[in-house]
């Protein structure tokens, strides 16, 4: 039983470190990456945009919806 709790705790700590260290260090870096990817993908996709989501602290690369359809998020840049 103690081994199971230790194992689950270790997995949780590892996942927490991975989540913390894989984001961008600032909103500026996330913004720059979003706009860079938007320029690269604009060749193959139309109606791309970047927007800042204040609630989740991330920039969103999205494709604008057509015919009253909602926009589709292509990638998230968490900081």
PDB file with SEQRES, HELIX, SHEET and CRYST1 records, atoms N, CA, C and O in Angstrom:
SEQRES   1 A   79  UNK UNK UNK UNK UNK UNK UNK UNK UNK UNK UNK UNK UNK          
SEQRES   2 A   79  UNK UNK UNK UNK UNK UNK UNK UNK UNK UNK UNK UNK UNK          
SEQRES   3 A   79  UNK UNK UNK UNK UNK UNK UNK UNK UNK UNK UNK UNK UNK          
SEQRES   4 A   79  UNK UNK UNK UNK UNK UNK UNK UNK UNK UNK UNK UNK UNK          
SEQRES   5 A   79  UNK UNK UNK UNK UNK UNK UNK UNK UNK UNK UNK UNK UNK          
SEQRES   6 A   79  UNK UNK UNK UNK UNK UNK UNK UNK UNK UNK UNK UNK UNK          
SEQRES   7 A   79  UNK                                                          
HELIX    1 AA1 UNK A    2  UNK A   21  1                                  20    
HELIX    2 AA2 UNK A   27  UNK A   41  1                                  15    
SHEET    1 AA1 3 UNK A  48  UNK A  53  0                                        
SHEET    2 AA1 3 UNK A  58  UNK A  63 -1                                        
SHEET    3 AA1 3 UNK A  72  UNK A  78 -1                                        
CRYST1    1.000    1.000    1.000  90.00  90.00  90.00 P 1           1          
ATOM      1  N   UNK A   1       0.816  -1.195   0.000  1.00  0.00           N  
ATOM      2  CA  UNK A   1       0.000   0.000   0.000  1.00  0.00           C  
ATOM      3  C   UNK A   1       0.860   1.259   0.000  1.00  0.00           C  
ATOM      4  O   UNK A   1       0.568   2.212  -0.723  1.00  0.00           O  
ATOM      5  N   UNK A   2       1.918   1.267   0.807  1.00  0.00           N  
ATOM      6  CA  UNK A   2       2.799   2.427   0.856  1.00  0.00           C  
ATOM      7  C   UNK A   2       3.512   2.633  -0.480  1.00  0.00           C  
ATOM      8  O   UNK A   2       3.739   3.763  -0.912  1.00  0.00           O  
ATOM      9  N   UNK A   3       3.861   1.515  -1.124  1.00  0.00           N  
ATOM     10  CA  UNK A   3       4.521   1.605  -2.424  1.00  0.00           C  
ATOM     11  C   UNK A   3       3.600   2.246  -3.459  1.00  0.00           C  
ATOM     12  O   UNK A   3       4.060   3.036  -4.284  1.00  0.00           O  
ATOM     13  N   UNK A   4       2.317   1.922  -3.430  1.00  0.00           N  
ATOM     14  CA  UNK A   4       1.352   2.487  -4.375  1.00  0.00           C  
ATOM     15  C   UNK A   4       1.215   3.993  -4.173  1.00  0.00           C  
ATOM     16  O   UNK A   4       1.206   4.748  -5.145  1.00  0.00           O  
ATOM     17  N   UNK A   5       1.111   4.431  -2.934  1.00  0.00           N  
ATOM     18  CA  UNK A   5       1.000   5.859  -2.637  1.00  0.00           C  
ATOM     19  C   UNK A   5       2.273   6.582  -3.065  1.00  0.00           C  
ATOM     20  O   UNK A   5       2.204   7.667  -3.642  1.00  0.00           O  
ATOM     21  N   UNK A   6       3.425   5.994  -2.788  1.00  0.00           N  
ATOM     22  CA  UNK A   6       4.698   6.586  -3.182  1.00  0.00           C  
ATOM     23  C   UNK A   6       4.802   6.690  -4.707  1.00  0.00           C  
ATOM     24  O   UNK A   6       5.243   7.711  -5.233  1.00  0.00           O  
ATOM     25  N   UNK A   7       4.397   5.641  -5.406  1.00  0.00           N  
ATOM     26  CA  UNK A   7       4.448   5.618  -6.861  1.00  0.00           C  
ATOM     27  C   UNK A   7       3.528   6.681  -7.468  1.00  0.00           C  
ATOM     28  O   UNK A   7       3.930   7.394  -8.388  1.00  0.00           O  
ATOM     29  N   UNK A   8       2.309   6.791  -6.963  1.00  0.00           N  
ATOM     30  CA  UNK A   8       1.356   7.789  -7.462  1.00  0.00           C  
ATOM     31  C   UNK A   8       1.867   9.199  -7.173  1.00  0.00           C  
ATOM     32  O   UNK A   8       1.732  10.089  -8.013  1.00  0.00           O  
ATOM     33  N   UNK A   9       2.446   9.409  -6.004  1.00  0.00           N  
ATOM     34  CA  UNK A   9       2.999  10.719  -5.661  1.00  0.00           C  
ATOM     35  C   UNK A   9       4.158  11.087  -6.583  1.00  0.00           C  
ATOM     36  O   UNK A   9       4.268  12.230  -7.028  1.00  0.00           O  
ATOM     37  N   UNK A  10       5.008  10.127  -6.861  1.00  0.00           N  
ATOM     38  CA  UNK A  10       6.140  10.367  -7.747  1.00  0.00           C  
ATOM     39  C   UNK A  10       5.668  10.725  -9.161  1.00  0.00           C  
ATOM     40  O   UNK A  10       6.208  11.642  -9.780  1.00  0.00           O  
ATOM     41  N   UNK A  11       4.686  10.021  -9.662  1.00  0.00           N  
ATOM     42  CA  UNK A  11       4.126  10.310 -10.991  1.00  0.00           C  
ATOM     43  C   UNK A  11       3.512  11.713 -11.005  1.00  0.00           C  
ATOM     44  O   UNK A  11       3.694  12.453 -11.972  1.00  0.00           O  
ATOM     45  N   UNK A  12       2.795  12.084  -9.955  1.00  0.00           N  
ATOM     46  CA  UNK A  12       2.181  13.407  -9.880  1.00  0.00           C  
ATOM     47  C   UNK A  12       3.237  14.506  -9.856  1.00  0.00           C  
ATOM     48  O   UNK A  12       3.060  15.542 -10.497  1.00  0.00           O  
ATOM     49  N   UNK A  13       4.309  14.302  -9.142  1.00  0.00           N  
ATOM     50  CA  UNK A  13       5.388  15.288  -9.083  1.00  0.00           C  
ATOM     51  C   UNK A  13       6.054  15.441 -10.455  1.00  0.00           C  
ATOM     52  O   UNK A  13       6.329  16.560 -10.887  1.00  0.00           O  
ATOM     53  N   UNK A  14       6.307  14.348 -11.124  1.00  0.00           N  
ATOM     54  CA  UNK A  14       6.924  14.390 -12.457  1.00  0.00           C  
ATOM     55  C   UNK A  14       6.019  15.115 -13.441  1.00  0.00           C  
ATOM     56  O   UNK A  14       6.490  15.957 -14.205  1.00  0.00           O  
ATOM     57  N   UNK A  15       4.733  14.803 -13.435  1.00  0.00           N  
ATOM     58  CA  UNK A  15       3.797  15.471 -14.339  1.00  0.00           C  
ATOM     59  C   UNK A  15       3.687  16.969 -14.029  1.00  0.00           C  
ATOM     60  O   UNK A  15       3.574  17.789 -14.940  1.00  0.00           O  
ATOM     61  N   UNK A  16       3.719  17.313 -12.754  1.00  0.00           N  
ATOM     62  CA  UNK A  16       3.686  18.720 -12.361  1.00  0.00           C  
ATOM     63  C   UNK A  16       4.899  19.483 -12.871  1.00  0.00           C  
ATOM     64  O   UNK A  16       4.765  20.598 -13.373  1.00  0.00           O  
ATOM     65  N   UNK A  17       6.090  18.887 -12.745  1.00  0.00           N  
ATOM     66  CA  UNK A  17       7.297  19.525 -13.269  1.00  0.00           C  
ATOM     67  C   UNK A  17       7.237  19.659 -14.782  1.00  0.00           C  
ATOM     68  O   UNK A  17       7.618  20.699 -15.320  1.00  0.00           O  
ATOM     69  N   UNK A  18       6.769  18.634 -15.477  1.00  0.00           N  
ATOM     70  CA  UNK A  18       6.653  18.707 -16.937  1.00  0.00           C  
ATOM     71  C   UNK A  18       5.691  19.811 -17.356  1.00  0.00           C  
ATOM     72  O   UNK A  18       5.976  20.557 -18.293  1.00  0.00           O  
ATOM     73  N   UNK A  19       4.573  19.920 -16.685  1.00  0.00           N  
ATOM     74  CA  UNK A  19       3.601  20.967 -17.009  1.00  0.00           C  
ATOM     75  C   UNK A  19       4.190  22.349 -16.762  1.00  0.00           C  
ATOM     76  O   UNK A  19       4.012  23.255 -17.576  1.00  0.00           O  
ATOM     77  N   UNK A  20       4.881  22.510 -15.661  1.00  0.00           N  
ATOM     78  CA  UNK A  20       5.431  23.803 -15.285  1.00  0.00           C  
ATOM     79  C   UNK A  20       6.554  24.255 -16.223  1.00  0.00           C  
ATOM     80  O   UNK A  20       6.630  25.433 -16.574  1.00  0.00           O  
ATOM     81  N   UNK A  21       7.420  23.330 -16.628  1.00  0.00           N  
ATOM     82  CA  UNK A  21       8.591  23.694 -17.407  1.00  0.00           C  
ATOM     83  C   UNK A  21       8.388  23.644 -18.919  1.00  0.00           C  
ATOM     84  O   UNK A  21       9.316  23.979 -19.655  1.00  0.00           O  
ATOM     85  N   UNK A  22       7.212  23.240 -19.418  1.00  0.00           N  
ATOM     86  CA  UNK A  22       7.016  23.166 -20.862  1.00  0.00           C  
ATOM     87  C   UNK A  22       6.330  24.401 -21.432  1.00  0.00           C  
ATOM     88  O   UNK A  22       6.235  24.522 -22.653  1.00  0.00           O  
ATOM     89  N   UNK A  23       5.857  25.306 -20.614  1.00  0.00           N  
ATOM     90  CA  UNK A  23       5.217  26.528 -21.099  1.00  0.00           C  
ATOM     91  C   UNK A  23       6.257  27.590 -21.428  1.00  0.00           C  
ATOM     92  O   UNK A  23       7.444  27.428 -21.141  1.00  0.00           O  
ATOM     93  N   UNK A  24       5.800  28.664 -22.025  1.00  0.00           N  
ATOM     94  CA  UNK A  24       6.674  29.796 -22.313  1.00  0.00           C  
ATOM     95  C   UNK A  24       6.865  30.606 -21.036  1.00  0.00           C  
ATOM     96  O   UNK A  24       6.031  30.560 -20.132  1.00  0.00           O  
ATOM     97  N   UNK A  25       7.957  31.340 -20.968  1.00  0.00           N  
ATOM     98  CA  UNK A  25       8.270  32.095 -19.750  1.00  0.00           C  
ATOM     99  C   UNK A  25       7.501  33.402 -19.639  1.00  0.00           C  
ATOM    100  O   UNK A  25       7.394  33.958 -18.546  1.00  0.00           O  
ATOM    101  N   UNK A  26       6.955  33.909 -20.758  1.00  0.00           N  
ATOM    102  CA  UNK A  26       6.224  35.166 -20.700  1.00  0.00           C  
ATOM    103  C   UNK A  26       5.159  35.200 -21.785  1.00  0.00           C  
ATOM    104  O   UNK A  26       5.181  34.412 -22.730  1.00  0.00           O  
ATOM    105  N   UNK A  27       4.228  36.132 -21.627  1.00  0.00           N  
ATOM    106  CA  UNK A  27       3.180  36.317 -22.628  1.00  0.00           C  
ATOM    107  C   UNK A  27       3.790  36.798 -23.939  1.00  0.00           C  
ATOM    108  O   UNK A  27       3.289  36.466 -25.013  1.00  0.00           O  
ATOM    109  N   UNK A  28       4.858  37.571 -23.864  1.00  0.00           N  
ATOM    110  CA  UNK A  28       5.524  38.061 -25.064  1.00  0.00           C  
ATOM    111  C   UNK A  28       6.060  36.905 -25.911  1.00  0.00           C  
ATOM    112  O   UNK A  28       5.878  36.889 -27.129  1.00  0.00           O  
ATOM    113  N   UNK A  29       6.723  35.936 -25.265  1.00  0.00           N  
ATOM    114  CA  UNK A  29       7.253  34.779 -25.996  1.00  0.00           C  
ATOM    115  C   UNK A  29       6.125  33.969 -26.634  1.00  0.00           C  
ATOM    116  O   UNK A  29       6.234  33.536 -27.782  1.00  0.00           O  
ATOM    117  N   UNK A  30       5.048  33.769 -25.888  1.00  0.00           N  
ATOM    118  CA  UNK A  30       3.913  33.017 -26.424  1.00  0.00           C  
ATOM    119  C   UNK A  30       3.280  33.757 -27.600  1.00  0.00           C  
ATOM    120  O   UNK A  30       2.898  33.138 -28.592  1.00  0.00           O  
ATOM    121  N   UNK A  31       3.169  35.077 -27.489  1.00  0.00           N  
ATOM    122  CA  UNK A  31       2.624  35.900 -28.563  1.00  0.00           C  
ATOM    123  C   UNK A  31       3.486  35.801 -29.816  1.00  0.00           C  
ATOM    124  O   UNK A  31       2.968  35.615 -30.916  1.00  0.00           O  
ATOM    125  N   UNK A  32       4.783  35.924 -29.652  1.00  0.00           N  
ATOM    126  CA  UNK A  32       5.692  35.845 -30.798  1.00  0.00           C  
ATOM    127  C   UNK A  32       5.596  34.493 -31.489  1.00  0.00           C  
ATOM    128  O   UNK A  32       5.587  34.432 -32.719  1.00  0.00           O  
ATOM    129  N   UNK A  33       5.524  33.415 -30.728  1.00  0.00           N  
ATOM    130  CA  UNK A  33       5.432  32.072 -31.307  1.00  0.00           C  
ATOM    131  C   UNK A  33       4.109  31.885 -32.037  1.00  0.00           C  
ATOM    132  O   UNK A  33       4.074  31.280 -33.109  1.00  0.00           O  
ATOM    133  N   UNK A  34       3.027  32.393 -31.472  1.00  0.00           N  
ATOM    134  CA  UNK A  34       1.716  32.281 -32.105  1.00  0.00           C  
ATOM    135  C   UNK A  34       1.705  32.997 -33.454  1.00  0.00           C  
ATOM    136  O   UNK A  34       1.241  32.440 -34.449  1.00  0.00           O  
ATOM    137  N   UNK A  35       2.217  34.229 -33.490  1.00  0.00           N  
ATOM    138  CA  UNK A  35       2.219  34.981 -34.740  1.00  0.00           C  
ATOM    139  C   UNK A  35       3.187  34.387 -35.767  1.00  0.00           C  
ATOM    140  O   UNK A  35       2.940  34.460 -36.971  1.00  0.00           O  
ATOM    141  N   UNK A  36       4.277  33.804 -35.296  1.00  0.00           N  
ATOM    142  CA  UNK A  36       5.208  33.125 -36.199  1.00  0.00           C  
ATOM    143  C   UNK A  36       4.530  31.920 -36.855  1.00  0.00           C  
ATOM    144  O   UNK A  36       4.603  31.747 -38.072  1.00  0.00           O  
ATOM    145  N   UNK A  37       3.874  31.091 -36.043  1.00  0.00           N  
ATOM    146  CA  UNK A  37       3.169  29.927 -36.582  1.00  0.00           C  
ATOM    147  C   UNK A  37       2.031  30.362 -37.507  1.00  0.00           C  
ATOM    148  O   UNK A  37       1.746  29.689 -38.498  1.00  0.00           O  
ATOM    149  N   UNK A  38       1.382  31.480 -37.190  1.00  0.00           N  
ATOM    150  CA  UNK A  38       0.298  31.973 -38.031  1.00  0.00           C  
ATOM    151  C   UNK A  38       0.829  32.328 -39.420  1.00  0.00           C  
ATOM    152  O   UNK A  38       0.195  32.012 -40.427  1.00  0.00           O  
ATOM    153  N   UNK A  39       1.992  32.984 -39.474  1.00  0.00           N  
ATOM    154  CA  UNK A  39       2.576  33.325 -40.771  1.00  0.00           C  
ATOM    155  C   UNK A  39       2.962  32.072 -41.555  1.00  0.00           C  
ATOM    156  O   UNK A  39       2.772  32.022 -42.771  1.00  0.00           O  
ATOM    157  N   UNK A  40       3.504  31.059 -40.869  1.00  0.00           N  
ATOM    158  CA  UNK A  40       3.892  29.833 -41.557  1.00  0.00           C  
ATOM    159  C   UNK A  40       2.684  29.076 -42.099  1.00  0.00           C  
ATOM    160  O   UNK A  40       2.712  28.583 -43.226  1.00  0.00           O  
ATOM    161  N   UNK A  41       1.634  28.984 -41.305  1.00  0.00           N  
ATOM    162  CA  UNK A  41       0.462  28.201 -41.698  1.00  0.00           C  
ATOM    163  C   UNK A  41      -0.487  28.960 -42.620  1.00  0.00           C  
ATOM    164  O   UNK A  41      -1.389  28.359 -43.204  1.00  0.00           O  
ATOM    165  N   UNK A  42      -0.296  30.274 -42.759  1.00  0.00           N  
ATOM    166  CA  UNK A  42      -1.212  31.054 -43.592  1.00  0.00           C  
ATOM    167  C   UNK A  42      -1.094  30.676 -45.070  1.00  0.00           C  
ATOM    168  O   UNK A  42      -1.981  30.998 -45.861  1.00  0.00           O  
ATOM    169  N   UNK A  43      -0.028  30.011 -45.444  1.00  0.00           N  
ATOM    170  CA  UNK A  43       0.135  29.554 -46.823  1.00  0.00           C  
ATOM    171  C   UNK A  43      -0.875  28.460 -47.136  1.00  0.00           C  
ATOM    172  O   UNK A  43      -1.444  28.431 -48.227  1.00  0.00           O  
ATOM    173  N   UNK A  44      -1.100  27.561 -46.183  1.00  0.00           N  
ATOM    174  CA  UNK A  44      -1.992  26.415 -46.426  1.00  0.00           C  
ATOM    175  C   UNK A  44      -3.404  26.603 -45.874  1.00  0.00           C  
ATOM    176  O   UNK A  44      -4.332  25.940 -46.336  1.00  0.00           O  
ATOM    177  N   UNK A  45      -3.584  27.491 -44.897  1.00  0.00           N  
ATOM    178  CA  UNK A  45      -4.902  27.698 -44.293  1.00  0.00           C  
ATOM    179  C   UNK A  45      -5.304  29.166 -44.395  1.00  0.00           C  
ATOM    180  O   UNK A  45      -4.454  30.057 -44.366  1.00  0.00           O  
ATOM    181  N   UNK A  46      -6.602  29.406 -44.514  1.00  0.00           N  
ATOM    182  CA  UNK A  46      -7.116  30.772 -44.592  1.00  0.00           C  
ATOM    183  C   UNK A  46      -7.753  31.183 -43.270  1.00  0.00           C  
ATOM    184  O   UNK A  46      -8.160  30.334 -42.478  1.00  0.00           O  
ATOM    185  N   UNK A  47      -7.835  32.473 -43.040  1.00  0.00           N  
ATOM    186  CA  UNK A  47      -8.566  33.011 -41.896  1.00  0.00           C  
ATOM    187  C   UNK A  47      -7.954  32.694 -40.551  1.00  0.00           C  
ATOM    188  O   UNK A  47      -8.681  32.423 -39.596  1.00  0.00           O  
ATOM    189  N   UNK A  48      -6.635  32.720 -40.451  1.00  0.00           N  
ATOM    190  CA  UNK A  48      -5.977  32.441 -39.174  1.00  0.00           C  
ATOM    191  C   UNK A  48      -5.855  33.709 -38.348  1.00  0.00           C  
ATOM    192  O   UNK A  48      -5.775  34.814 -38.885  1.00  0.00           O  
ATOM    193  N   UNK A  49      -5.843  33.530 -37.033  1.00  0.00           N  
ATOM    194  CA  UNK A  49      -5.667  34.649 -36.131  1.00  0.00           C  
ATOM    195  C   UNK A  49      -5.073  34.188 -34.818  1.00  0.00           C  
ATOM    196  O   UNK A  49      -5.119  33.003 -34.486  1.00  0.00           O  
ATOM    197  N   UNK A  50      -4.516  35.124 -34.072  1.00  0.00           N  
ATOM    198  CA  UNK A  50      -3.996  34.867 -32.733  1.00  0.00           C  
ATOM    199  C   UNK A  50      -4.772  35.732 -31.755  1.00  0.00           C  
ATOM    200  O   UNK A  50      -5.061  36.895 -32.036  1.00  0.00           O  
ATOM    201  N   UNK A  51      -5.104  35.166 -30.617  1.00  0.00           N  
ATOM    202  CA  UNK A  51      -5.839  35.912 -29.609  1.00  0.00           C  
ATOM    203  C   UNK A  51      -5.333  35.523 -28.229  1.00  0.00           C  
ATOM    204  O   UNK A  51      -4.929  34.382 -28.002  1.00  0.00           O  
ATOM    205  N   UNK A  52      -5.360  36.479 -27.312  1.00  0.00           N  
ATOM    206  CA  UNK A  52      -4.882  36.256 -25.952  1.00  0.00           C  
ATOM    207  C   UNK A  52      -6.060  35.914 -25.050  1.00  0.00           C  
ATOM    208  O   UNK A  52      -7.041  36.656 -25.000  1.00  0.00           O  
ATOM    209  N   UNK A  53      -5.969  34.807 -24.346  1.00  0.00           N  
ATOM    210  CA  UNK A  53      -6.988  34.402 -23.384  1.00  0.00           C  
ATOM    211  C   UNK A  53      -6.478  34.726 -21.985  1.00  0.00           C  
ATOM    212  O   UNK A  53      -5.573  34.060 -21.481  1.00  0.00           O  
ATOM    213  N   UNK A  54      -7.054  35.743 -21.361  1.00  0.00           N  
ATOM    214  CA  UNK A  54      -6.585  36.192 -20.048  1.00  0.00           C  
ATOM    215  C   UNK A  54      -6.908  35.212 -18.931  1.00  0.00           C  
ATOM    216  O   UNK A  54      -6.162  35.120 -17.957  1.00  0.00           O  
ATOM    217  N   UNK A  55      -8.005  34.483 -19.057  1.00  0.00           N  
ATOM    218  CA  UNK A  55      -8.408  33.571 -17.990  1.00  0.00           C  
ATOM    219  C   UNK A  55      -7.458  32.393 -17.855  1.00  0.00           C  
ATOM    220  O   UNK A  55      -7.185  31.945 -16.742  1.00  0.00           O  
ATOM    221  N   UNK A  56      -6.953  31.891 -18.964  1.00  0.00           N  
ATOM    222  CA  UNK A  56      -6.100  30.703 -18.925  1.00  0.00           C  
ATOM    223  C   UNK A  56      -4.630  31.010 -19.169  1.00  0.00           C  
ATOM    224  O   UNK A  56      -3.812  30.093 -19.235  1.00  0.00           O  
ATOM    225  N   UNK A  57      -4.280  32.292 -19.306  1.00  0.00           N  
ATOM    226  CA  UNK A  57      -2.898  32.705 -19.559  1.00  0.00           C  
ATOM    227  C   UNK A  57      -2.284  31.964 -20.739  1.00  0.00           C  
ATOM    228  O   UNK A  57      -1.268  31.282 -20.602  1.00  0.00           O  
ATOM    229  N   UNK A  58      -2.914  32.107 -21.896  1.00  0.00           N  
ATOM    230  CA  UNK A  58      -2.369  31.498 -23.092  1.00  0.00           C  
ATOM    231  C   UNK A  58      -2.780  32.278 -24.334  1.00  0.00           C  
ATOM    232  O   UNK A  58      -3.782  32.992 -24.338  1.00  0.00           O  
ATOM    233  N   UNK A  59      -1.992  32.127 -25.371  1.00  0.00           N  
ATOM    234  CA  UNK A  59      -2.321  32.667 -26.683  1.00  0.00           C  
ATOM    235  C   UNK A  59      -2.900  31.526 -27.495  1.00  0.00           C  
ATOM    236  O   UNK A  59      -2.454  30.385 -27.376  1.00  0.00           O  
ATOM    237  N   UNK A  60      -3.891  31.830 -28.318  1.00  0.00           N  
ATOM    238  CA  UNK A  60      -4.565  30.814 -29.115  1.00  0.00           C  
ATOM    239  C   UNK A  60      -4.376  31.114 -30.595  1.00  0.00           C  
ATOM    240  O   UNK A  60      -4.629  32.230 -31.050  1.00  0.00           O  
ATOM    241  N   UNK A  61      -3.930  30.113 -31.340  1.00  0.00           N  
ATOM    242  CA  UNK A  61      -3.902  30.192 -32.791  1.00  0.00           C  
ATOM    243  C   UNK A  61      -5.193  29.546 -33.269  1.00  0.00           C  
ATOM    244  O   UNK A  61      -5.445  28.376 -32.982  1.00  0.00           O  
ATOM    245  N   UNK A  62      -6.004  30.292 -33.987  1.00  0.00           N  
ATOM    246  CA  UNK A  62      -7.312  29.778 -34.371  1.00  0.00           C  
ATOM    247  C   UNK A  62      -7.593  30.055 -35.841  1.00  0.00           C  
ATOM    248  O   UNK A  62      -6.986  30.926 -36.465  1.00  0.00           O  
ATOM    249  N   UNK A  63      -8.534  29.283 -36.370  1.00  0.00           N  
ATOM    250  CA  UNK A  63      -9.027  29.505 -37.726  1.00  0.00           C  
ATOM    251  C   UNK A  63     -10.449  30.007 -37.611  1.00  0.00           C  
ATOM    252  O   UNK A  63     -11.288  29.382 -36.962  1.00  0.00           O  
ATOM    253  N   UNK A  64     -10.721  31.142 -38.245  1.00  0.00           N  
ATOM    254  CA  UNK A  64     -12.038  31.760 -38.148  1.00  0.00           C  
ATOM    255  C   UNK A  64     -13.103  30.846 -38.737  1.00  0.00           C  
ATOM    256  O   UNK A  64     -12.888  30.179 -39.749  1.00  0.00           O  
ATOM    257  N   UNK A  65     -14.251  30.832 -38.077  1.00  0.00           N  
ATOM    258  CA  UNK A  65     -15.359  30.012 -38.540  1.00  0.00           C  
ATOM    259  C   UNK A  65     -15.994  30.572 -39.801  1.00  0.00           C  
ATOM    260  O   UNK A  65     -15.932  31.773 -40.065  1.00  0.00           O  
ATOM    261  N   UNK A  66     -16.607  29.684 -40.575  1.00  0.00           N  
ATOM    262  CA  UNK A  66     -17.264  30.073 -41.820  1.00  0.00           C  
ATOM    263  C   UNK A  66     -18.750  29.748 -41.696  1.00  0.00           C  
ATOM    264  O   UNK A  66     -19.120  28.752 -41.075  1.00  0.00           O  
ATOM    265  N   UNK A  67     -19.581  30.569 -42.271  1.00  0.00           N  
ATOM    266  CA  UNK A  67     -21.033  30.340 -42.290  1.00  0.00           C  
ATOM    267  C   UNK A  67     -21.600  30.170 -40.885  1.00  0.00           C  
ATOM    268  O   UNK A  67     -22.289  29.189 -40.606  1.00  0.00           O  
ATOM    269  N   UNK A  68     -21.316  31.111 -40.010  1.00  0.00           N  
ATOM    270  CA  UNK A  68     -21.817  31.109 -38.631  1.00  0.00           C  
ATOM    271  C   UNK A  68     -21.337  29.923 -37.791  1.00  0.00           C  
ATOM    272  O   UNK A  68     -21.935  29.619 -36.759  1.00  0.00           O  
ATOM    273  N   UNK A  69     -20.280  29.258 -38.213  1.00  0.00           N  
ATOM    274  CA  UNK A  69     -19.675  28.187 -37.418  1.00  0.00           C  
ATOM    275  C   UNK A  69     -18.673  28.809 -36.442  1.00  0.00           C  
ATOM    276  O   UNK A  69     -18.085  29.848 -36.745  1.00  0.00           O  
ATOM    277  N   UNK A  70     -18.471  28.192 -35.285  1.00  0.00           N  
ATOM    278  CA  UNK A  70     -17.494  28.753 -34.344  1.00  0.00           C  
ATOM    279  C   UNK A  70     -16.064  28.584 -34.861  1.00  0.00           C  
ATOM    280  O   UNK A  70     -15.779  27.702 -35.671  1.00  0.00           O  
ATOM    281  N   UNK A  71     -15.188  29.437 -34.380  1.00  0.00           N  
ATOM    282  CA  UNK A  71     -13.772  29.319 -34.732  1.00  0.00           C  
ATOM    283  C   UNK A  71     -13.201  28.042 -34.147  1.00  0.00           C  
ATOM    284  O   UNK A  71     -13.687  27.529 -33.139  1.00  0.00           O  
ATOM    285  N   UNK A  72     -12.163  27.539 -34.795  1.00  0.00           N  
ATOM    286  CA  UNK A  72     -11.526  26.310 -34.340  1.00  0.00           C  
ATOM    287  C   UNK A  72     -10.124  26.630 -33.838  1.00  0.00           C  
ATOM    288  O   UNK A  72      -9.323  27.210 -34.571  1.00  0.00           O  
ATOM    289  N   UNK A  73      -9.817  26.259 -32.600  1.00  0.00           N  
ATOM    290  CA  UNK A  73      -8.489  26.488 -32.027  1.00  0.00           C  
ATOM    291  C   UNK A  73      -7.541  25.442 -32.598  1.00  0.00           C  
ATOM    292  O   UNK A  73      -7.787  24.240 -32.494  1.00  0.00           O  
ATOM    293  N   UNK A  74      -6.447  25.919 -33.207  1.00  0.00           N  
ATOM    294  CA  UNK A  74      -5.464  25.013 -33.791  1.00  0.00           C  
ATOM    295  C   UNK A  74      -4.338  24.680 -32.819  1.00  0.00           C  
ATOM    296  O   UNK A  74      -3.854  23.548 -32.782  1.00  0.00           O  
ATOM    297  N   UNK A  75      -3.923  25.676 -32.030  1.00  0.00           N  
ATOM    298  CA  UNK A  75      -2.834  25.444 -31.088  1.00  0.00           C  
ATOM    299  C   UNK A  75      -2.928  26.434 -29.937  1.00  0.00           C  
ATOM    300  O   UNK A  75      -3.407  27.555 -30.104  1.00  0.00           O  
ATOM    301  N   UNK A  76      -2.471  26.008 -28.775  1.00  0.00           N  
ATOM    302  CA  UNK A  76      -2.452  26.848 -27.576  1.00  0.00           C  
ATOM    303  C   UNK A  76      -1.003  27.061 -27.141  1.00  0.00           C  
ATOM    304  O   UNK A  76      -0.196  26.131 -27.146  1.00  0.00           O  
ATOM    305  N   UNK A  77      -0.693  28.282 -26.771  1.00  0.00           N  
ATOM    306  CA  UNK A  77       0.646  28.636 -26.313  1.00  0.00           C  
ATOM    307  C   UNK A  77       0.539  29.112 -24.867  1.00  0.00           C  
ATOM    308  O   UNK A  77       0.243  30.279 -24.610  1.00  0.00           O  
ATOM    309  N   UNK A  78       0.777  28.220 -23.946  1.00  0.00           N  
ATOM    310  CA  UNK A  78       0.620  28.489 -22.515  1.00  0.00           C  
ATOM    311  C   UNK A  78       1.876  29.163 -21.974  1.00  0.00           C  
ATOM    312  O   UNK A  78       2.996  28.818 -22.349  1.00  0.00           O  
ATOM    313  N   UNK A  79       1.668  30.122 -21.092  1.00  0.00           N  
ATOM    314  CA  UNK A  79       2.802  30.783 -20.434  1.00  0.00           C  
ATOM    315  C   UNK A  79       2.556  30.868 -18.953  1.00  0.00           C  
ATOM    316  O   UNK A  79       3.392  31.391 -18.217  1.00  0.00           O  
TER     317      UNK A  79                                                      
END                                                                             
